[in-house]
Amino acid sequence: MTEPFWWPQVLAATSTRRQAAGMLLAHATPTVEGGTLRLHFARADIAAAWEESGAQASLEGAMKAGGVDLAVEAA
C-alpha cells in the first residue's frame, strides 16, 4: 500500500483543527481506492474510537480545505 502524496499535509491540517482526529489518524494507514480514501486501523478499539469521535468530519474539512475531494471510509 502506498500513502497518497498529499497525506502528510492533510494529517497536519487535521491535527491543527482537532487533536483527537490527529491522534486517531496517527494510527491509520490511508489508501485511495476508486475515489475513496480508506483508513485502515490495525486495532479495533482505535477504529471504534474513530467512529464514535466525529473525527471524520474534521478530516473531511481538512481535506476540502486542502483541495482534496474524496469520500472517506474507515475500513
C-alpha positions as CSV (number, residue, x, y, z in Angstrom):
1,M,0.0,0.0,0.0
2,T,1.3,3.4,-1.0
3,E,0.5,6.5,1.0
4,P,-1.1,9.3,-1.1
5,F,1.5,12.1,-1.7
6,W,-0.8,14.7,0.0
7,W,-1.4,12.7,3.1
8,P,1.2,14.4,5.4
9,Q,-0.3,17.8,4.6
10,V,-3.9,16.6,5.3
11,L,-2.8,14.9,8.5
12,A,-1.1,18.2,9.7
13,A,-4.2,20.3,8.9
14,T,-6.4,17.8,10.7
15,S,-4.2,17.8,13.8
16,T,-4.4,21.5,13.9
17,R,-8.2,21.5,13.7
18,R,-8.8,18.8,16.2
19,Q,-6.4,17.0,18.5
20,A,-8.4,13.8,18.7
21,A,-8.6,13.4,15.0
22,G,-4.9,13.8,14.7
23,M,-4.2,11.3,17.4
24,L,-6.5,8.7,15.8
25,L,-5.2,9.3,12.3
26,A,-1.7,8.7,13.5
27,H,-2.9,5.0,13.9
28,A,-4.4,4.9,10.4
29,T,-2.9,3.5,7.2
30,P,-4.5,5.5,4.4
31,T,-5.1,4.2,0.9
32,V,-7.1,5.6,-2.1
33,E,-9.3,3.1,-3.8
34,G,-11.7,4.2,-6.6
35,G,-12.0,7.8,-5.4
36,T,-12.4,6.9,-1.8
37,L,-9.9,7.5,1.0
38,R,-9.9,4.3,3.1
39,L,-8.5,4.5,6.6
40,H,-7.2,1.1,7.8
41,F,-6.9,0.8,11.6
42,A,-4.9,-2.2,12.9
43,R,-6.7,-2.1,16.3
44,A,-10.5,-2.5,16.7
45,D,-10.5,-0.1,19.7
46,I,-8.9,2.7,17.6
47,A,-11.4,2.0,14.7
48,A,-14.3,2.2,17.2
49,A,-12.9,5.5,18.7
50,W,-12.7,6.9,15.2
51,E,-16.4,6.0,14.5
52,E,-17.6,7.4,17.8
53,S,-15.5,10.6,17.9
54,G,-16.8,12.6,15.0
55,A,-13.2,12.9,13.8
56,Q,-14.2,12.0,10.3
57,A,-15.9,15.4,9.9
58,S,-12.6,17.1,10.9
59,L,-10.7,15.1,8.4
60,E,-13.2,15.8,5.6
61,G,-13.0,19.5,6.4
62,A,-9.2,19.5,6.3
63,M,-9.2,17.6,3.0
64,K,-11.6,20.0,1.5
65,A,-9.5,23.0,2.7
66,G,-6.5,21.3,1.1
67,G,-8.3,20.8,-2.3
68,V,-8.7,17.0,-1.9
69,D,-12.2,15.9,-2.9
70,L,-12.6,12.3,-1.9
71,A,-15.1,10.3,0.1
72,V,-13.7,9.0,3.4
73,E,-14.4,5.5,4.7
74,A,-12.9,3.6,7.7
75,A,-12.1,0.1,6.7
